[in-house]
Amino acid sequence: MISGISAGLLKGHRFVKRDEGKTCALCHGGRVYPEYTGEYGGTPDVHYQKGMQCMDCHKKAEFHGDGKAYASRQERKDRPVCTNCHPAGQEKTEKAKSAHTTHAGKLSCAGCHASGQYRNCYDCHAGKGATSKPAFILGRNPRDKNMITTLRVIPTVRDTFKAAGIKMEHFDLLPNYWDTVPHNIKKRTERTRSCDVCHVDKEVFLTKEKLIPGGSKANEGLIYTPKSIKQ
């Protein structure tokens, strides 16, 4: 059972519009679908609450491919982005407009609008067995160090493949934390209600003390401490 969905594709390999959420959940039921529906704790994604399903944002051309090989999903120009439906300048309040203008190009949408903790995996590549834990992590985007975003743990350690005789000489070139968009979006969160959550409390940010043991040296480049603001 994955997220309440029995194993086996619905109606063979057909994508059935009526059950598309369940179809997608068969592969993406480890973290994405339970975050979206609220099964992993917290509140369901606001889009799910409004009756939206996966293909309302993820169009078929995106996952069926266009005949081109991409190094990552980031290279897809037609991938879903929040501003497709929520363009800047159309905010309903001056407070929202000011916040978006201030943080534009510096903070991802999920940095403020992810409703809470999301699933992170530990130990699964460390020979100890997978351990899933909830966490909320903000830090520098490894693809763009000028952008602060939500990060998810990729728990490979430097001796992960030691038993197979594989030496990871270049282990420290890539970090163990990568940018992620948790599917638990909410309009108003602790971070949208108060600047103090980030600029005073600073508890949700990645620090040296929070880094996973045995991780890559590149992880330190993602640490970020927000500046205090004048009250």
C-alpha positions in Angstrom: 0.0 0.0 0.0 1.3 3.4 -1.0 -0.5 6.3 0.5 -3.7 4.2 0.7 -3.4 3.1 -2.9 -3.1 -0.6 -3.6 -0.2 -1.7 -5.8 -0.9 -2.1 -9.5 -1.7 0.6 -12.1 -5.3 1.5 -12.6 -6.6 0.0 -15.8 -3.2 -1.2 -16.9 -1.1 1.6 -18.2 -3.9 3.9 -19.0 -4.0 7.3 -17.4 -7.6 7.7 -16.2 -8.6 11.3 -15.7 -11.1 10.4 -13.0 -8.5 8.7 -10.9 -5.4 10.6 -11.9 -4.3 11.4 -8.4 -4.3 7.7 -7.5 -2.5 6.9 -10.8 0.3 9.3 -10.0 0.4 8.3 -6.4 1.5 4.7 -7.3 4.9 6.1 -8.1 4.9 9.4 -6.2 3.1 8.1 -3.1 6.3 8.1 -1.0 6.3 11.9 -0.3 4.5 14.0 -2.9 1.0 12.6 -2.8 0.8 12.3 1.0 2.1 15.8 1.4 -0.5 17.0 -1.1 -3.4 15.3 0.6 -2.3 16.0 4.1 -1.8 12.3 4.9 1.7 13.1 6.0 0.6 15.4 8.8 -0.3 19.1 8.6 -2.9 20.5 6.3 -3.6 19.4 2.7 -2.3 21.5 -0.1 -4.6 24.4 -0.8 -4.9 23.2 -4.4 -6.0 19.8 -3.3 -8.6 21.4 -1.0 -10.0 23.2 -4.0 -10.4 19.9 -5.9 -7.4 20.2 -8.1 -5.5 17.1 -9.1 -2.0 16.5 -10.5 -2.7 17.2 -14.1 -4.2 20.6 -13.4 -0.6 21.7 -13.1 1.5 18.9 -14.6 0.4 18.7 -18.3 0.8 15.4 -20.2 3.5 16.8 -22.5 5.7 17.4 -19.4 5.9 13.8 -18.3 5.5 12.1 -21.6 8.5 13.9 -23.0 9.2 15.8 -26.1 12.0 13.6 -27.6 14.7 15.6 -25.9 16.9 14.3 -23.1 17.1 16.7 -20.1 19.7 16.6 -17.3 17.0 17.5 -14.8 13.5 18.7 -14.5 14.8 22.3 -14.0 15.6 22.4 -17.7 12.0 22.0 -18.7 10.7 25.4 -19.7 7.1 24.2 -19.5 7.3 22.9 -16.0 4.8 24.2 -13.5 5.7 27.4 -11.7 3.5 29.4 -9.3 3.5 32.6 -11.3 1.8 30.8 -14.2 -1.4 31.2 -12.2 -0.4 33.8 -9.7 1.5 36.5 -11.7 3.3 39.3 -9.8 1.4 42.5 -9.5 -2.0 41.0 -9.1 -1.9 40.6 -5.4 -5.1 41.6 -3.5 -3.4 43.4 -0.7 -0.5 45.9 -0.4 1.1 43.8 2.2 1.3 40.8 -0.1 2.5 43.0 -3.0 5.2 44.5 -0.8 6.4 41.1 0.5 6.6 39.6 -3.0 8.5 42.7 -4.4 10.9 42.6 -1.4 11.7 38.8 -1.8 11.6 38.6 -5.6 14.6 36.7 -6.9 15.8 36.0 -3.4 13.3 33.6 -1.9 11.3 30.8 -3.5 7.5 30.8 -3.2 7.7 27.5 -1.2 10.0 29.2 1.3 7.1 31.2 2.6 4.1 29.2 1.4 5.0 25.6 2.2 2.5 25.1 5.1 4.9 23.2 7.4 7.2 20.2 7.7 7.6 17.8 4.8 9.1 14.3 4.5 12.9 14.0 4.6 14.8 10.7 4.4 17.8 9.7 6.5 20.1 6.7 6.6 18.7 4.9 3.5 22.1 5.1 1.8 24.1 4.7 5.0 23.5 1.0 5.5 21.2 1.5 8.4 17.8 1.2 6.8 15.6 4.1 5.7 14.3 6.5 8.3 11.7 9.1 7.3 11.4 12.2 9.5 9.4 15.4 9.1 11.5 18.6 8.8 11.3 22.1 7.4 14.7 23.3 6.0 15.5 26.7 4.5 18.9 27.3 2.9 20.7 28.4 -0.3 19.6 26.7 -3.5 22.5 24.6 -4.7 21.5 25.5 -8.3 21.4 29.2 -7.5 23.2 30.3 -4.3 21.5 33.7 -4.4 18.1 32.1 -3.9 16.9 30.8 -0.5 14.5 27.9 -0.8 13.2 24.8 0.9 15.7 22.0 0.9 15.2 18.2 1.1 17.8 15.7 2.4 19.5 13.3 0.0 21.2 11.0 2.6 24.2 9.5 0.7 27.4 9.4 2.8 30.9 9.0 1.5 31.2 5.3 2.2 27.7 4.4 0.9 29.1 2.1 -1.9 32.2 1.0 0.0 30.9 -2.6 0.2 30.7 -2.7 -3.6 34.3 -1.5 -3.9 33.3 1.9 -5.3 35.3 4.9 -4.1 33.5 8.2 -4.2 36.5 10.4 -4.9 34.3 13.3 -6.0 31.8 13.0 -3.1 32.3 16.5 -1.9 31.5 18.2 -5.2 27.7 17.9 -4.7 25.7 18.6 -1.5 23.3 16.3 0.3 20.5 19.0 0.3 18.6 19.9 -2.9 16.0 22.4 -3.7 12.5 21.0 -3.4 8.9 22.3 -3.7 6.9 20.5 -1.0 3.3 19.8 -2.2 1.7 21.3 1.0 1.2 24.9 -0.2 -0.9 27.3 1.8 -1.7 30.9 1.3 -1.1 32.0 4.9 1.6 30.4 7.0 3.7 31.3 10.0 6.2 32.9 7.7 3.7 35.0 5.8 2.1 36.2 9.1 5.3 37.4 10.8 8.8 38.5 9.6 10.2 37.4 13.0 10.0 33.7 12.1 12.8 34.1 9.7 14.6 37.3 10.7 14.5 36.9 14.5 13.9 33.3 15.4 15.9 31.9 12.5 15.1 28.3 13.6 14.1 26.9 10.3 17.4 27.6 8.5 20.2 25.2 7.8 23.1 25.6 10.2 26.5 23.8 10.6 25.1 22.0 13.7 22.2 20.6 11.7 24.1 19.1 8.8 23.9 15.4 8.5 26.9 13.4 9.9 29.3 12.2 7.2 27.8 14.5 4.6 29.4 16.3 1.8 31.6 19.4 2.4 29.5 21.1 -0.2 26.7 21.2 2.3 28.3 24.1 4.1 27.8 26.3 1.1 24.1 26.1 1.6 24.1 27.5 5.1 22.3 30.8 5.4 21.6 33.1 8.3 19.1 35.8 7.5 19.8 39.4 8.5 17.9 41.0 11.3 15.5 43.7 10.3 14.7 47.0 11.9 11.4 46.9 13.9 
